[in-house]
Structures are given as C-alpha cells and as structure tokens.
C-alpha cells in the first residue's frame, strides 16, 4: 500500500487524491481525465429552444451563457439573454401586477391576459428558435442583442 507524499497517510492505488490532506497522488494507475462537457452533444438549435421554456427556460439560459461550447455563438447567446429577459417580465407580472389586482373579485382579470401573452410569446419564440430565426422582440430583444454582443 502506498502512502501520501505530503502527510504520510495510507492511500490506495486507486486514489487520485489523499483523503486526509487532498494532495494529488503521483501514480494512481490511471490517467486523470477532466470531465466531458455535458453540452457537447447539444445542438445550437436545441439550446436556443430550451431558453424559452415557460418558467424553466431561465435555467437553460444560465447554463448556455456559462458554457464554453456556446461562448462565441452569438445567436445562441442572444436567445439565452432574450429568454432571461422574457422570464424577468414573467416575474414582474407574477410579483408586481398580480398582487396589485388580487382583490378585484372578478372571474377573469386583466393580469391573466398578461400571463397568456407571455405564454404565447414563449411558444412563439420556441417556434422561431426551432426555425433558426433570431427574431428580435421589442425592447427586450434589443437589450438581448446588446448583451450578447457585449460578452
């Protein structure tokens, strides 16, 4: 059994690091390979579509914006930023507009139209992204273009 080269704790042949001090071990019997990129098999089209999934697209947008694979892909970054800004609008409606009108007592309230509009915009943008069309929404689309270009 080998011992750690730094602290002397006994380590097994399969250990890449010492369990006691964390120092990398010289001879582990197998070469160290960094983890494969989890987005390596994802196409730019799929990444763009996932950025517009209602209420969950922000997660895909953050993953796309932080990935190495799409770091220099301006179209995918544009869709990621536009998906984030669309989610921010949804949050604004949910956290600001809905509480303002919660006690109106009517069955169909005006803020529900905003919910339907944002859902429709998300579906519309998913369709546009599936057609590789970088459709620019008013206001948030222009902001997304500037954000994607700024890197």
Residue pairs with C-beta under 8 A, 6 or more apart in sequence:
1 10
1 11
1 12
1 13
2 10
2 11
2 12
2 13
2 25
2 27
3 9
3 10
3 11
4 10
4 11
4 18
4 20
4 21
4 23
4 25
5 23
5 25
5 26
6 18
6 21
6 23
7 18
7 20
7 21
7 23
9 18
9 19
9 20
9 21
11 18
11 19
11 25
13 27
13 28
13 29
14 28
14 29
14 30
15 25
15 28
16 24
16 25
16 28
16 32
17 23
17 24
17 25
18 25
37 67
37 68
37 69
39 47
39 63
39 64
39 67
39 69
39 70
40 69
42 69
44 70
44 73
44 75
44 76
45 129
45 130
45 132
47 60
47 64
47 70
47 76
47 79
47 80
48 75
48 76
48 79
48 80
48 129
48 132
49 126
49 129
49 130
50 57
50 60
50 64
51 57
51 60
51 61
51 64
51 79
51 80
51 82
51 83
51 84
51 129
52 79
52 82
52 83
52 86
52 122
52 123
52 125
52 126
52 129
53 60
53 122
53 126
54 90
54 118
54 119
54 122
54 123
55 87
55 90
57 83
57 86
57 87
57 122
58 83
58 84
58 87
60 80
60 83
61 79
61 80
61 81
61 83
61 84
61 87
62 80
62 84
64 70
64 76
64 77
64 79
64 80
65 77
65 80
65 81
65 84
70 76
70 77
70 80
71 151
74 148
74 149
75 132
75 134
77 147
77 148
77 151
78 134
78 144
78 145
78 148
79 125
79 129
79 134
79 144
80 148
81 143
81 144
81 147
81 148
82 125
82 136
82 137
82 140
82 141
82 144
83 125
84 144
85 140
85 143
85 144
86 118
86 121
86 122
86 125
86 137
86 140
88 140
89 118
89 140
90 118
93 111
93 114
93 115
93 118
97 111
97 114
98 111
100 111
101 109
101 110
101 111
121 137
124 135
125 135
125 137
128 134
128 135
135 141
136 142
136 144
136 145
137 144
